[in-house]
Amino acid sequence: MRYQPIKCLFISLNTNLAKPRYIDSLKQHNYIELAPTFTSTAAIDFQLKNGMYGGISYRYLHDRPGNTDNTLTARGYFTTDLTINYRHKNYELGLSIENLFNSVWDESQIAYTTRLKNEVQPVEQISYTPGVPFYPKFKLTVFF
């Protein structure tokens, strides 16, 4: 969905629903690992005549199966980003903040089977890469 209520304001919303399954597997082992079941993004952006532009947006990914029998769960997340920029004829200044509310989230997740020296049986678990914490970035661009 896209909507422009006034000339300088833009609103967008995207949602996706799915029920991903393997069709050639047993019902109790037919989950597709890490396949999203619900995702959503949205943004409110602005662009003014004086050179200011930017917006706020979010990304959402629902919990999803971590393996084919759905005994492990890859955690979903919700994170928000903010950008504000000013563009002049010869330069551009900007501020971008990733993870505005400092949400704890996992960027990549995958099921691994491990067995440590003192473990009798292998253990299947989700390993992950932590998502970016609150992270401001400043920008200066010069045009010539």
DSSP file (Angstrom, degrees, kcal/mol; ACC not computed):
  #  RESIDUE AA STRUCTURE BP1 BP2  ACC     N-H-->O    O-->H-N    N-H-->O    O-->H-N    TCO  KAPPA ALPHA  PHI   PSI    X-CA   Y-CA   Z-CA
    1    1 A M              0   0    0      0, 0.0    12,-2.4     0, 0.0     2,-0.4   0.000 360.0 360.0 360.0 135.0    0.0    0.0    0.0
    2    2 A R  E     +A   12   0A   0     10,-0.2     2,-0.3     2,-0.0    10,-0.2  -0.986 360.0 176.9-129.3 140.9    1.3    3.5   -0.9
    3    3 A Y  E     -A   11   0A   0      8,-2.7     8,-3.1    -2,-0.4     0, 0.0  -0.994  18.3-168.4-147.5 138.0   -0.4    6.7    0.1
    4    4 A Q  E     +     0   0A   0     -2,-0.3     6,-0.2     6,-0.2     3,-0.0  -0.823   9.1 176.7-125.4  90.1    0.6   10.4   -0.4
    5    5 A P  E    S+     0   0A   0      0, 0.0     2,-0.3     0, 0.0    -1,-0.1   0.843  74.1   9.7 -67.3 -32.9   -1.8   12.5    1.7
    6    6 A I  E >  S-A    9   0A   0      3,-0.6     3,-1.5     1,-0.0     0, 0.0  -0.913  90.9 -95.1-139.0 168.5    0.0   15.7    0.8
    7    7 A K  T 3  S+     0   0    0     -2,-0.3    -1,-0.0     1,-0.3     0, 0.0   0.789 121.2  38.3 -57.1 -32.7    2.6   16.6   -1.8
    8    8 A C  T 3  S+     0   0    0     38,-0.1    39,-1.9    -4,-0.0     2,-0.4   0.376 103.5  78.4-102.8   4.7    5.6   16.3    0.6
    9    9 A L  E <   -AB   6  46A   0     -3,-1.5    -3,-0.6    37,-0.2     2,-0.4  -0.957  52.9-174.7-123.9 131.4    4.5   13.2    2.6
   10   10 A F  E     - B   0  45A   0     35,-3.0    35,-3.0    -2,-0.4     2,-0.4  -0.981   1.9-171.1-127.2 132.2    4.7    9.6    1.6
   11   11 A I  E     +AB   3  44A   0     -8,-3.1    -8,-2.7    -2,-0.4     2,-0.3  -0.975   8.1 178.9-123.7 134.7    3.4    6.6    3.5
   12   12 A S  E     -AB   2  43A   0     31,-2.4    31,-2.0    -2,-0.4     2,-0.3  -0.983   8.9-177.2-136.8 150.0    4.0    3.0    2.7
   13   13 A L  E     - B   0  42A   0    -12,-2.4     2,-0.4    -2,-0.3    29,-0.2  -0.978   1.3-178.0-146.1 130.4    3.1   -0.4    4.1
   14   14 A N  E     + B   0  41A   0     27,-3.1    27,-2.3    -2,-0.3     2,-0.4  -0.998   5.8 174.6-128.5 131.1    4.1   -3.9    3.0
   15   15 A T  E     - B   0  40A   0     -2,-0.4     2,-0.4    25,-0.2    25,-0.2  -0.990   7.8-169.0-134.6 147.0    2.9   -7.1    4.6
   16   16 A N  E     - B   0  39A   0     23,-2.4    23,-2.0    -2,-0.4     2,-0.4  -0.994   1.0-171.0-138.4 129.0    3.5  -10.7    3.5
   17   17 A L  E     + B   0  38A   0     -2,-0.4     2,-0.3    21,-0.2    21,-0.2  -0.943  15.3 163.9-117.0 140.9    1.8  -13.9    4.8
   18   18 A A        -     0   0    0     19,-2.4    -2,-0.0    -2,-0.4     0, 0.0  -0.992  34.8-155.0-152.3 156.3    3.0  -17.4    4.0
   19   19 A K        -     0   0    0     -2,-0.3     2,-0.3     2,-0.1    18,-0.1  -0.651  30.1-167.4-127.6  73.3    2.6  -21.0    5.1
   20   20 A P        +     0   0    0      0, 0.0    12,-0.8     0, 0.0     2,-0.3  -0.461  17.6 156.7 -72.8 127.2    5.8  -22.4    3.7
   21   21 A R  B     -G   31   0B   0     -2,-0.3     2,-0.4    10,-0.2    10,-0.2  -0.993  45.5-112.7-145.7 148.5    6.0  -26.2    3.7
   22   22 A Y        -     0   0    0      8,-3.1     3,-0.5    -2,-0.3     7,-0.1  -0.682  23.5-156.3 -74.7 134.4    7.8  -29.0    1.8
   23   23 A I  S    S+     0   0    0     -2,-0.4    -1,-0.1     1,-0.2     4,-0.1   0.647  87.2  52.1 -89.3 -14.5    5.3  -30.9   -0.3
   24   24 A D  S    S+     0   0    0      2,-0.1     2,-0.3     6,-0.1    -1,-0.2   0.083  96.3  84.2-109.6  23.8    7.3  -34.1   -0.6
   25   25 A S  S    S-     0   0    0     -3,-0.5     5,-0.1     5,-0.1     2,-0.0  -0.807  88.9 -84.5-121.1 162.7    8.0  -34.6    3.2
   26   26 A L    >   -     0   0    0     -2,-0.3     3,-1.9     3,-0.2    -4,-0.1  -0.333  44.8-113.2 -61.8 148.5    6.1  -36.2    6.1
   27   27 A K  G >  S+     0   0    0      1,-0.3     3,-1.0     2,-0.2    -1,-0.1   0.849 116.4  51.3 -56.6 -38.3    3.7  -33.7    7.7
   28   28 A Q  G 3  S+     0   0    0      1,-0.2    -1,-0.3     2,-0.1     3,-0.1   0.564 118.7  38.3 -78.3  -5.9    5.6  -33.6   11.0
   29   29 A H  G <  S+     0   0    0     -3,-1.9    -1,-0.2     1,-0.1    40,-0.2  -0.086  86.7  99.8-130.1  34.6    8.9  -32.8    9.1
   30   30 A N    <   +     0   0    0     -3,-1.0    -8,-3.1    -5,-0.1     2,-0.2   0.311  45.3 119.1-108.4  10.4    7.7  -30.5    6.3
   31   31 A Y  B     -G   21   0B   0     37,-2.2     2,-0.7   -10,-0.2   -10,-0.2  -0.528  63.4-128.4 -74.4 141.6    8.6  -27.1    7.7
   32   32 A I    >   -     0   0    0    -12,-0.8     3,-1.9    -2,-0.2    35,-0.1  -0.829  33.0-111.2 -92.4 118.7   11.0  -25.1    5.6
   33   33 A E  T 3  S-     0   0    0     -2,-0.7    33,-0.2     1,-0.3    35,-0.1  -0.222  90.4  -8.6 -56.0 128.3   13.8  -23.9    7.8
   34   34 A L  T 3  S+     0   0    0     31,-3.2    -1,-0.3     1,-0.2    32,-0.1   0.486  88.9 150.5  66.2   6.5   13.9  -20.2    8.4
   35   35 A A    <   -     0   0    0     -3,-1.9    -1,-0.2    30,-0.2    -3,-0.1  -0.553  49.8-116.7 -70.6 127.3   11.2  -19.5    5.9
   36   36 A P        -     0   0    0      0, 0.0     3,-0.1     0, 0.0    28,-0.1  -0.350  28.4-175.4 -66.2 141.7    9.2  -16.4    6.9
   37   37 A T  S    S+     0   0    0      1,-0.4   -19,-2.4    26,-0.2     2,-0.3   0.673  76.5  13.4-105.2 -28.6    5.6  -16.8    7.8
   38   38 A F  E     +B   17   0A   0    -21,-0.2    24,-2.5    24,-0.2    -1,-0.4  -0.938  66.8 168.1-150.3 126.7    4.8  -13.1    8.3
   39   39 A T  E     -BC  16  61A   0    -23,-2.0   -23,-2.4    -2,-0.3     2,-0.3  -0.951   5.8-179.6-133.0 155.9    6.9  -10.0    7.5
   40   40 A S  E     +BC  15  60A   0     20,-2.1    20,-2.6    -2,-0.3     2,-0.3  -0.979   7.7 179.9-155.4 141.6    6.0   -6.3    7.4
   41   41 A T  E     +BC  14  59A   0    -27,-2.3   -27,-3.1    -2,-0.3     2,-0.3  -0.980   8.8 172.9-136.1 151.2    7.7   -3.0    6.6
   42   42 A A  E     -BC  13  58A   0     16,-1.4    16,-2.2    -2,-0.3     2,-0.3  -0.987   4.9-174.4-153.6 156.5    6.3    0.5    6.7
   43   43 A A  E     -BC  12  57A   0    -31,-2.0   -31,-2.4    -2,-0.3     2,-0.5  -0.997  19.8-155.7-152.4 150.0    7.6    4.0    6.4
   44   44 A I  E     +BC  11  56A   0     12,-2.5    12,-2.1    -2,-0.3     2,-0.3  -0.982  30.4 178.1-123.2 115.9    6.6    7.6    6.7
   45   45 A D  E     -BC  10  55A   0    -35,-3.0   -35,-3.0    -2,-0.5     2,-0.3  -0.852  11.7-165.0-120.3 153.7    8.9    9.8    4.5
   46   46 A F  E     -BC   9  54A   0      8,-2.6     8,-2.0    -2,-0.3     2,-0.3  -0.956   8.4-170.7-134.8 155.5    9.0   13.5    3.8
   47   47 A Q  E     - C   0  53A   0    -39,-1.9     6,-0.2    -2,-0.3     2,-0.2  -0.862  14.0-165.1-147.7 110.1   10.6   15.7    1.2
   48   48 A L    >   -     0   0    0      4,-3.2     3,-1.4    -2,-0.3    -2,-0.0  -0.586  29.5-121.3 -96.9 157.9   10.5   19.4    1.6
   49   49 A K  T 3  S+     0   0    0      1,-0.3    -1,-0.1    -2,-0.2     4,-0.0   0.730 107.6  67.9 -67.6 -22.7   11.3   22.1   -1.0
   50   50 A N  T 3  S-     0   0    0      2,-0.1    -1,-0.3     1,-0.1     3,-0.1   0.414 123.7 -95.8 -81.2   4.0   14.0   23.6    1.2
   51   51 A G  S <  S+     0   0    0     -3,-1.4    36,-2.2     1,-0.4     2,-0.3   0.305  84.2 128.8 102.2  -9.1   16.2   20.5    0.7
   52   52 A M  E     + D   0  86A   0     34,-0.2    -4,-3.2    32,-0.0    -1,-0.4  -0.617  26.4 152.7 -80.1 138.2   15.2   18.6    3.9
   53   53 A Y  E     +CD  47  85A   0     32,-2.3    32,-3.1    -2,-0.3     2,-0.3  -0.980   8.2 104.6-157.3 161.5   14.1   15.0    3.5
   54   54 A G  E     -CD  46  84A   0     -8,-2.0    -8,-2.6    -2,-0.3     2,-0.3  -0.990  30.3-162.0 160.8-158.3   14.0   11.8    5.5
   55   55 A G  E     -CD  45  83A   0     28,-2.5    28,-2.7    -2,-0.3     2,-0.4  -0.973  22.9 -96.4 167.2-179.3   11.7    9.5    7.4
   56   56 A I  E     +CD  44  82A   0    -12,-2.1   -12,-2.5    -2,-0.3     2,-0.3  -0.981  37.9 172.1-128.3 140.4   11.1    6.8    9.9
   57   57 A S  E     -CD  43  81A   0     24,-2.5    24,-2.6    -2,-0.4     2,-0.3  -0.955  15.2-152.1-145.1 161.1   10.6    3.1    9.0
   58   58 A Y  E     -CD  42  80A   0    -16,-2.2   -16,-1.4    -2,-0.3     2,-0.4  -0.942   3.0-154.7-133.1 159.7   10.3   -0.3   10.6
   59   59 A R  E     -CD  41  79A   0     20,-2.3    20,-2.2    -2,-0.3     2,-0.4  -0.998  13.3-173.0-129.2 135.2   11.0   -3.9    9.7
   60   60 A Y  E     +CD  40  78A   0    -20,-2.6   -20,-2.1    -2,-0.4     2,-0.4  -0.997   8.6 178.5-131.6 133.6    9.2   -6.8   11.3
   61   61 A L  E     -CD  39  77A   0     16,-2.5    16,-2.0    -2,-0.4   -22,-0.2  -0.981  23.5-137.9-133.0 120.9    9.9  -10.5   10.9
   62   62 A H        -     0   0    0    -24,-2.5   -25,-0.2    -2,-0.4   -24,-0.2  -0.305  36.9 -81.5 -74.1 158.0    7.8  -13.0   12.9
   63   63 A D        -     0   0    0     13,-0.1   -26,-0.2   -27,-0.1    12,-0.2  -0.251  57.1-173.3 -52.6 147.7    9.2  -16.1   14.7
   64   64 A R  E     -H   74   0C   0     10,-2.2    10,-2.9   -28,-0.1   -31,-0.1  -0.956  31.5 -75.3-146.1 162.3    9.7  -18.9   12.2
   65   65 A P  E     -H   73   0C   0      0, 0.0   -31,-3.2     0, 0.0     8,-0.2  -0.332  29.8-162.7 -62.1 136.3   10.7  -22.6   12.2
   66   66 A G  S    S+     0   0    0      6,-3.4    45,-0.4   -33,-0.2     2,-0.3   0.615  74.2  14.4 -92.5 -15.3   14.4  -23.2   12.8
   67   67 A N  S >  S-     0   0    0      5,-0.6     3,-1.2   -35,-0.1   -33,-0.1  -0.898  90.7 -89.4-149.9 177.5   14.3  -26.8   11.5
   68   68 A T  T 3  S+     0   0    0     -2,-0.3   -37,-2.2     1,-0.3   -46,-0.1   0.723 123.0  45.1 -71.2 -21.6   12.1  -29.1    9.5
   69   69 A D  T 3  S-     0   0    0    -40,-0.2    -1,-0.3   -39,-0.1   -40,-0.1   0.361 106.4-123.9-102.2   6.8   10.1  -30.5   12.5
   70   70 A N  S <  S+     0   0    0     -3,-1.2    -2,-0.1     1,-0.1   -41,-0.1   0.790  73.1 127.6  59.9  32.5    9.6  -27.0   14.1
   71   71 A T        +     0   0    0      1,-0.0     2,-0.4    -6,-0.0    -1,-0.1   0.594  67.9  54.2 -90.2 -12.8   11.3  -28.0   17.4
   72   72 A L  S    S-     0   0    0     -5,-0.1    -6,-3.4    53,-0.1    -5,-0.6  -0.942  76.2-150.3-117.9 144.3   13.6  -25.0   17.2
   73   73 A T  E     -H   65   0C   0     -2,-0.4     2,-0.6    -8,-0.2    53,-0.1  -0.957   7.4-146.6-119.2 127.3   12.4  -21.5   16.7
   74   74 A A  E     -H   64   0C   0    -10,-2.9   -10,-2.2    -2,-0.5     2,-0.1  -0.823  35.8-120.3 -85.7 121.0   14.3  -18.7   15.0
   75   75 A R        -     0   0    0     -2,-0.6    31,-0.2   -12,-0.2     2,-0.1  -0.346  21.4-139.3 -69.0 138.4   13.3  -15.5   16.8
   76   76 A G        -     0   0    0     -2,-0.1     2,-0.3    29,-0.1   -14,-0.2  -0.220  19.6-156.3 -81.4-179.7   11.6  -12.7   15.0
   77   77 A Y  E     -D   61   0A   0    -16,-2.0   -16,-2.5    28,-0.1     2,-0.4  -0.983  18.3-150.0-155.4 164.5   12.3   -9.1   15.5
   78   78 A F  E     +D   60   0A   0     -2,-0.3     2,-0.3   -18,-0.2   -18,-0.2  -0.977  26.2 169.6-137.2 122.5   11.0   -5.5   15.2
   79   79 A T  E     -D   59   0A   0    -20,-2.2   -20,-2.3    -2,-0.4     2,-0.4  -0.983  18.5-150.0-139.1 151.0   13.4   -2.7   14.6
   80   80 A T  E     -D   58   0A   0     -2,-0.3    20,-3.2   -22,-0.2     2,-0.3  -0.944   7.8-165.7-124.4 138.6   13.0    1.0   13.6
   81   81 A D  E     -D   57   0A   0    -24,-2.6   -24,-2.5    -2,-0.4     2,-0.4  -0.913   2.4-161.6-123.3 151.6   15.3    3.3   11.6
   82   82 A L  E     -DE  56  97A   0     15,-2.2    15,-3.3    -2,-0.3     2,-0.4  -0.993   6.6-177.0-133.4 137.6   15.3    7.1   11.3
   83   83 A T  E     +DE  55  96A   0    -28,-2.7   -28,-2.5    -2,-0.4     2,-0.4  -0.999   5.8 177.1-135.2 141.0   16.9    9.3    8.6
   84   84 A I  E     +DE  54  95A   0     11,-2.6    11,-3.0    -2,-0.4     2,-0.3  -0.982  13.9 173.0-139.7 128.5   17.1   13.1    8.3
   85   85 A N  E     -DE  53  94A   0    -32,-3.1   -32,-2.3    -2,-0.4     2,-0.4  -0.942  22.3-156.3-136.3 155.0   19.0   14.8    5.5
   86   86 A Y  E     -DE  52  93A   0      7,-3.1     7,-2.7    -2,-0.3     2,-0.5  -0.991  14.3-163.7-130.8 125.2   19.6   18.2    4.1
   87   87 A R  E     + E   0  92A   0    -36,-2.2     2,-0.2    -2,-0.4     5,-0.2  -0.936   9.8 176.3-115.2 127.5   20.6   18.6    0.5
   88   88 A H        -     0   0    0      3,-3.3     3,-0.1    -2,-0.5   -37,-0.0  -0.676  49.0 -93.0-114.6 173.0   22.1   21.8   -1.0
   89   89 A K  S    S+     0   0    0     -2,-0.2     3,-0.1     1,-0.2    -1,-0.0   0.880 122.9  23.5 -55.0 -42.2   23.4   22.4   -4.5
   90   90 A N  S    S+     0   0    0      1,-0.1    53,-3.1    52,-0.1     2,-0.3   0.510 127.4  21.5-107.2  -7.5   27.0   21.5   -3.6
   91   91 A Y  E     - F   0 142A   0     51,-0.3    -3,-3.3    -3,-0.1     2,-0.4  -0.969  54.4-146.2-154.6 167.7   26.7   19.2   -0.5
   92   92 A E  E     -EF  87 141A   0     49,-2.3    49,-2.6    -2,-0.3     2,-0.4  -0.994   9.9-165.0-141.1 134.2   24.4   17.0    1.6
   93   93 A L  E     +EF  86 140A   0     -7,-2.7    -7,-3.1    -2,-0.4     2,-0.3  -0.919  18.7 170.8-115.4 144.5   24.3   16.5    5.3
   94   94 A G  E     -EF  85 139A   0     45,-2.0    45,-2.6    -2,-0.4     2,-0.4  -1.000  28.5-155.9-155.8 156.5   22.6   13.6    7.0
   95   95 A L  E     -EF  84 138A   0    -11,-3.0   -11,-2.6    -2,-0.3     2,-0.4  -0.999  16.3-177.9-130.1 128.7   21.8   11.7   10.1
   96   96 A S  E     -EF  83 137A   0     41,-2.7    41,-3.1    -2,-0.4     2,-0.6  -0.996   6.4-166.1-127.5 130.6   20.8    8.0   10.0
   97   97 A I  E     -EF  82 136A   0    -15,-3.3   -15,-2.2    -2,-0.4     3,-0.4  -0.954   5.6-158.8-120.9 114.3   19.9    6.0   13.1
   98   98 A E  E    S+ F   0 135A   0     37,-2.5    37,-2.3    -2,-0.6   -17,-0.2  -0.714  78.8  10.3 -86.7 142.1   19.7    2.3   12.8
   99   99 A N  S >  S-     0   0    0     -2,-0.3     3,-2.3    35,-0.2    -1,-0.2   0.964  75.8-169.6  54.1  60.8   17.7    0.5   15.5
  100  100 A L  T 3  S+     0   0    0    -20,-3.2   -19,-0.1    -3,-0.4    -1,-0.1   0.798  82.0  41.6 -51.1 -38.8   16.3    3.7   17.0
  101  101 A F  T 3  S-     0   0    0    -21,-0.3    -1,-0.3    32,-0.0    -2,-0.1   0.225 110.3-117.9-100.3  14.2   14.8    2.1   20.1
  102  102 A N    <   -     0   0    0     -3,-2.3    -2,-0.1   -22,-0.2     2,-0.1   0.872  44.3-174.8  54.8  45.1   17.8   -0.2   20.7
  103  103 A S        -     0   0    0    -23,-0.1     2,-0.6    29,-0.1    -1,-0.2  -0.407  25.9-123.8 -67.7 144.6   15.9   -3.4   20.2
  104  104 A V        +     0   0    0     -2,-0.1     2,-0.3    29,-0.1   -26,-0.2  -0.832  49.1 153.9 -89.4 121.7   17.7   -6.7   20.9
  105  105 A W        -     0   0    0     -2,-0.6    26,-3.7    26,-0.2     2,-0.5  -0.973  43.5-122.7-149.2 159.8   17.4   -8.8   17.8
  106  106 A D  E     -I  130   0D   0     -2,-0.3     3,-0.1    24,-0.3    -2,-0.0  -0.925  16.1-167.3-109.8 122.0   19.2  -11.6   15.9
  107  107 A E  E    S+     0   0D   0     22,-2.4     2,-0.4    -2,-0.5    -1,-0.2   0.970  75.2  18.2 -76.1 -55.0   20.2  -10.8   12.3
  108  108 A S  E     -I  129   0D   0     21,-0.9    21,-2.2     2,-0.0     2,-0.4  -0.954  69.4-179.7-119.8 140.8   21.0  -14.3   11.0
  109  109 A Q  E     +I  128   0D   0     -2,-0.4     2,-0.3    19,-0.2    19,-0.2  -0.995   4.2 168.9-138.7 141.8   20.0  -17.5   12.6
  110  110 A I  E     -I  127   0D   0     17,-2.4    17,-3.0    -2,-0.4     2,-0.4  -0.991  35.3-112.2-152.9 146.1   20.7  -21.1   11.7
  111  111 A A  E     -I  126   0D   0    -45,-0.4     2,-0.4    -2,-0.3    15,-0.2  -0.661  37.5-178.7 -80.8 130.2   20.2  -24.5   13.3
  112  112 A Y  E     -I  125   0D   0     13,-3.1    13,-2.7    -2,-0.4     2,-0.6  -0.971  22.9-142.1-126.8 143.8   23.5  -26.2   14.2
  113  113 A T  E     +I  124   0D   0     -2,-0.4     2,-0.3    11,-0.2    11,-0.2  -0.938  32.6 172.4-103.0 123.3   24.2  -29.6   15.8
  114  114 A T  E     -I  123   0D   0      9,-3.0     9,-3.7    -2,-0.6     2,-0.3  -0.867  23.0-164.5-127.9 160.6   27.1  -29.5   18.1
  115  115 A R        -     0   0    0     -2,-0.3     2,-0.1     7,-0.2    -2,-0.0  -0.840  13.3-155.4-148.1 109.1   28.7  -31.8   20.6
  116  116 A L    >   -     0   0    0     -2,-0.3     3,-1.7     5,-0.2    -2,-0.0  -0.341  35.8 -99.3 -79.0 165.1   31.1  -30.4   23.2
  117  117 A K  T 3  S+     0   0    0      1,-0.3    -1,-0.1    -2,-0.1     0, 0.0   0.834 122.6  42.4 -54.1 -39.5   33.8  -32.6   24.8
  118  118 A N  T 3  S+     0   0    0      2,-0.0     2,-0.4     0, 0.0    -1,-0.3   0.385  92.9 101.1 -93.3   4.0   31.7  -33.1   28.0
  119  119 A E    <   -     0   0    0     -3,-1.7     4,-0.0     1,-0.1    -4,-0.0  -0.758  56.0-158.4 -93.8 134.3   28.3  -33.7   26.3
  120  120 A V  S    S+     0   0    0     -2,-0.4    -1,-0.1     1,-0.1    -5,-0.0   0.901  79.1  31.3 -74.7 -42.9   27.1  -37.3   25.9
  121  121 A Q  S    S-     0   0    0      1,-0.0    -5,-0.2    -7,-0.0    -1,-0.1  -0.840  92.5 -99.8-116.2 151.6   24.7  -36.6   23.0
  122  122 A P        -     0   0    0      0, 0.0     2,-0.5     0, 0.0    -7,-0.2  -0.366  36.4-141.5 -63.7 151.6   24.9  -34.0   20.2
  123  123 A V  E     -I  114   0D   0     -9,-3.7    -9,-3.0    -4,-0.0     2,-0.5  -0.973   3.5-150.0-121.0 127.2   22.7  -30.9   20.8
  124  124 A E  E     +I  113   0D   0     -2,-0.5     2,-0.3   -11,-0.2   -11,-0.2  -0.852  34.7 151.7 -95.4 129.3   20.7  -29.1   18.1
  125  125 A Q  E     -I  112   0D   0    -13,-2.7   -13,-3.1    -2,-0.5     2,-0.5  -0.957  47.6 -96.1-151.1 165.0   20.4  -25.4   18.7
  126  126 A I  E     -I  111   0D   0     -2,-0.3     2,-0.3   -15,-0.2   -15,-0.2  -0.772  33.5-166.0 -88.1 126.0   20.0  -22.1   17.0
  127  127 A S  E     -I  110   0D   0    -17,-3.0   -17,-2.4    -2,-0.5     2,-0.3  -0.841  16.7-179.3-105.2 150.9   23.2  -20.1   16.5
  128  128 A Y  E     -I  109   0D   0     -2,-0.3   -19,-0.2   -19,-0.2   -22,-0.0  -0.950  34.2-128.1-149.0 163.1   22.9  -16.5   15.6
  129  129 A T  E     -I  108   0D   0    -21,-2.2   -22,-2.4    -2,-0.3   -21,-0.9  -0.983  42.5-117.4-110.1 123.0   24.6  -13.2   14.7
  130  130 A P  E     -I  106   0D   0      0, 0.0   -24,-0.3     0, 0.0     2,-0.1  -0.283  29.4-117.4 -61.2 144.8   23.3  -10.3   16.9
  131  131 A G        -     0   0    0    -26,-3.7   -26,-0.2     1,-0.1   -25,-0.0  -0.317  42.6 -77.2 -75.8 165.4   21.6   -7.5   15.1
  132  132 A V        -     0   0    0      1,-0.1    -1,-0.1   -28,-0.1     3,-0.1  -0.422  47.7-142.9 -64.1 129.3   22.9   -4.0   15.0
  133  133 A P        -     0   0    0      0, 0.0   -35,-0.1     0, 0.0    -1,-0.1  -0.148  56.2 -41.4 -77.3-174.7   22.2   -2.1   18.3
  134  134 A F  S    S+     0   0    0      1,-0.1   -35,-0.2   -37,-0.1   -34,-0.1  -0.288  74.7 175.9 -47.3 123.6   21.4    1.6   18.4
  135  135 A Y  E     -F   98   0A   0    -37,-2.3   -37,-2.5    -3,-0.1     2,-0.3  -0.818  17.4-164.3-146.6  99.4   23.7    3.1   15.8
  136  136 A P  E     -F   97   0A   0      0, 0.0     2,-0.4     0, 0.0   -39,-0.2  -0.636   8.9-169.6 -83.0 141.9   23.8    6.7   14.6
  137  137 A K  E     -F   96   0A   0    -41,-3.1   -41,-2.7    -2,-0.3     2,-0.4  -0.997   8.0-152.9-130.8 135.4   25.7    7.6   11.4
  138  138 A F  E     -F   95   0A   0     -2,-0.4     2,-0.4   -43,-0.2   -43,-0.2  -0.835  12.3-159.0-106.8 147.3   26.5   11.0   10.2
  139  139 A K  E     +F   94   0A   0    -45,-2.6   -45,-2.0    -2,-0.4     2,-0.4  -0.978  16.8 177.4-131.8 137.5   26.9   11.8    6.5
  140  140 A L  E     -F   93   0A   0     -2,-0.4     2,-0.4   -47,-0.2   -47,-0.2  -0.970  10.8-179.9-134.3 121.0   28.6   14.6    4.6
  141  141 A T  E     -F   92   0A   0    -49,-2.6   -49,-2.3    -2,-0.4     2,-0.5  -0.979  10.6-158.9-122.6 133.7   28.6   14.4    0.8
  142  142 A V  E     -F   91   0A   0     -2,-0.4     2,-0.5   -51,-0.2   -51,-0.3  -0.947   6.6-153.2-113.3 131.4   30.3   17.0   -1.4
  143  143 A F              0   0    0    -53,-3.1    -2,-0.0    -2,-0.5     0, 0.0  -0.877 360.0 360.0-104.1 131.7   29.2   17.4   -5.1
  144  144 A F              0   0    0     -2,-0.5    -1,-0.1   -53,-0.0   -54,-0.0   0.315 360.0 360.0-147.2 360.0   31.6   18.7   -7.7
